[in-house]
């Protein structure tokens, strides 16, 4: 199974949240269309049919990705990068 790129997921979640806030403050047709597009993209990327499920899966993916980085720190060097040249 392919796993979405965490950077892409983070960008989409940030855009989704920004648009939801903008719509709550002042409804605009352009923002509503963009919110619909971002919601659809999140659903496709996460393999879900509802945006709520997609957000839940995206949050879990980012949490796992964060744990993966924490697990590698200190093994090779301070940054987790190989010291080999």
N, C-alpha and C positions, 0 to 999 in steps of 0.2 A: 504494500500500500504506500502510495506517495504521501509524504508529509509536507504540508505547506511551509514556505519560508517564514520563520518567525518575524522577520523584519516587515514583510508584506502584511502579515496578519496584524501586527502592531499598528502599522499605518492605517489599515482599514478600520480597526477598532477606534483609533483616535479620530479619524474622519467621521465615523458614525456618531461618536459621542458629541463632537463639535456640531454636527448638523442637528442632532436631537435638541441640544441646548439652544441653537439658533432658532429652531422651529418653535420651541417652547416660549421663547422671548417674543418672537414676531414671525407669524406664518407667512411664507413666501412660496410661490409656485416653483421657482427655480431650485430653492433649497429642498423642497418636497421631492422633486424629481431626482435630485442628486442623492438624497437620502434613500430613495427607492433603489437607485442604482447600486449604492454602496451596500445596502441590505442584501440585494440579490447576489452581488459578488461575494459577500461573506458567506452566504448560504451555499453557493456553488463551491467555493474554496474549502469549506469545512464539511461538505457533504451532508447538509441538513436541509430540511424543508421550511423551517421557521427561523427567523432571525434570532429569537431568544435561544434556541438550541445552538445555533451557530456561534453566538457570543459565548455561551457556556463552554463549548468545545475549544474556541479560540483562547479563552482565558486559561483553560487546562493546558493547552499546547504551550502557551507562553510561560506558564508556571513550570512545566517540565523542562523547557529550554533553559530557563533560569537555573534550575537545579543542576542541569547538565554542565553549565559553566562553572557553578560553584564546586562541583565534584572534581573538576580538572585543575582547579587552581592549586598551586603549591606542588604539584607532582613533578613538573619539569623546571619550572621557574615561577616567579611571582605572578606572571600573567597567564600561566597555563600553556604558554607556547613552548615548543621544543627549543632546547638550547643548541641543538645540532645545527651545523651550518651546511 
